Amino acid sequence: MIVGFRRAIIASLFLFQIISSVFAQQGGPIVIEGLDQPVEILKDHWGISHIYAQTEHDLFFAQGYSAARDRLFQFEIWRAQATGTMAEILGPRAVERDHGTRLFKFRGAMAEEMNHYHPRGVDIIGAFVHGVNAYIDEVLQNPQNLPLPFKLLGIEPRHWSEEVVVSRHQGLLGNIGLELSTGRAVCTIGAEKVKELRYFHPHEPDLSLDPFIDCESLVENDILGLYNAYRRNIRFQPSDIVLAEARNDDTTFESIAALLDFEEKNLQKHDLDDIGSNNWVVSGRLTQDGWPMLINDPHRAQAVPSLRYWAHLVGPGWNVIG
């Protein structure tokens, strides 16, 4: 039965962290270096942080701190994925992934990129990252507060940088497979035939290939090998667990296996590939304040922990939730 329990603990590494962290560190003042003024973070019964700050810097610093406190293991995996350092966690099998990540990493003007999101993007993102790192420093000084997955994997969280935040640009490569298949089709049967076989909307694109493209290489080579490697889902294995006590403690595996079983029985299952448009509108006749609500097409699958982190930010010029 231990083998089954080990499989369960691997599958629930993310699940356990997000469930347990919602209830962590409730109440009481905390002294943190890096804040200009006192900040108040209130947790509602849904686990959502309501952050009240007196300066914009403190507002986003506190958001980073709060998010890292609630999602530290998720943040560490994101950091490792964004910086091409997953091999430090998963070993040699992640080297190809890291190679792909570094090949596609952002190499443009960092300040210009951050200010594209907001006119004060450099300051806002910088404050957020400093808040994340403030919590990482705090937990490294108090390793007993490390979430269980860190202890099981024998790792510690490392500091974030702005490049981790900007790594979201890699999502813009989502149609690269379609681009490649179209190029290969043009090489094989010609642009006009491709236009006959494939529907383009709203206008037909120019499908002429760059003269420097070698069609033979385009068709025969595994051009997307490194891209597919870094886009692959993270999968933990029983051998990744280095905590000897956990390997030999039936109670540990039984409790986490039971947690996973509860999750499977009580939450609706979703296919990770079941992603699509889902716009809908609620009439103002059905809302408490009389205003209509529009929910607009996130194109996200259900996941635990969620990609999104809800927060309510209140500060100079800000009163937003989402």
Protein Blocks (a to p, Z undefined) as FASTA:
>chain_A
ZZmmmmmmmmmmmmmmmmmmmmgogehidddehiabdcdddddfkopacdddfbfklmmm
mmmmmmmmmmmmmmmmmmmmmnopmmmmnommlmmmmmmmmmmpcfbdfklmmmmmpmkl
mmmmmmmmmmmmmmmmmmmmmmmlpcfklmmnopacddddfklmmmmmmmmmmmmmmmmm
mmmmmmmnojklmmmmpccdfbdcdfbdcfklcfklmmmpcfklmmmmmmpccdddfklp
mbfklmmmmklmmmmmmmmmmmmmmpccddfklgcdddddddfklpmnopacddehkopa
cddddfbdcdddddehiacdZZ
